[in-house]
Amino acid sequence: MTTFFTQRFATIKDFIATQQIPNGAYWKGIWSWRFWVDHHFGYQEPYILFFLGLIIIGLALLTLWRVVLKLRNQRGSYDGAIGALATLIIFNVIITLAYLFFRGQALTYLSSRLVVLASIIVNVVWLGYILYQLKRIIPVKERQELEKERFFRYLPKKKEKALSRDK
């Protein structure tokens, strides 16, 4: 049994030894279309661990942002943004797992960088929508709710009939 775990740890150690941080030449290719549609790469790309770390940090930051919005949500104004963040987090988890699966199975089109580009575009649009809500829609909603509270605060309230006098 110990040899089984020793072999697994050796495999993980060998995998980590092959990983590295992308250099400048890697990042220069991002702006060319050929970089995104090139299918000549294997599962043992030396940058997988780096990008998995970035994805995990991104998911942690999105989750933290959602928790902060939940704490600020007193009147229910942030419900839309909280729901959109939750959906964005789930989307990223599903896309990441699907991409890693298709990458492991060496399916060319479903594991291409084009899938990554499409998911980046979806993330940017989604985050733009959430920021638009936070900057434009939610402040107006909160102002309206505060005005409504102030208006109804000074209206005379109906007097409740005292049931004890009637008895």
Secondary structure as the mmCIF struct_conf table of DSSP 4:
data_model
#
loop_
_struct_conf.conf_type_id
_struct_conf.id
_struct_conf.beg_label_comp_id
_struct_conf.beg_label_asym_id
_struct_conf.beg_label_seq_id
_struct_conf.end_label_comp_id
_struct_conf.end_label_asym_id
_struct_conf.end_label_seq_id
HELX_RH_AL_P HELX_RH_AL_P1 THR A 2 THR A 18
HELX_RH_AL_P HELX_RH_AL_P2 GLY A 24 LYS A 28
HELX_RH_3T_P HELX_RH_3T_P1 GLY A 29 TRP A 31
BEND BEND1 SER A 32 SER A 32
HELX_RH_AL_P HELX_RH_AL_P3 TRP A 33 VAL A 37
TURN_TY1_P TURN_TY1_P1 TYR A 43 GLN A 44
TURN_TY1_P TURN_TY1_P2 PRO A 46 TYR A 47
HELX_RH_AL_P HELX_RH_AL_P4 ILE A 48 ARG A 72
BEND BEND2 GLN A 74 GLY A 76
TURN_TY1_P TURN_TY1_P3 SER A 77 TYR A 78
HELX_RH_AL_P HELX_RH_AL_P5 ASP A 79 GLY A 104
TURN_TY1_P TURN_TY1_P4 GLN A 105 ALA A 106
TURN_TY1_P TURN_TY1_P5 THR A 108 SER A 111
BEND BEND3 SER A 112 SER A 112
HELX_RH_AL_P HELX_RH_AL_P6 ARG A 113 TYR A 132
HELX_RH_PI_P HELX_RH_PI_P1 GLN A 133 ILE A 137
HELX_RH_AL_P HELX_RH_AL_P7 ILE A 138 ARG A 153
BEND BEND4 TYR A 154 LEU A 155
HELX_LH_PP_P HELX_LH_PP_P1 PRO A 156 LYS A 161
HELX_RH_AL_P HELX_RH_AL_P8 LEU A 163 ASP A 166
#
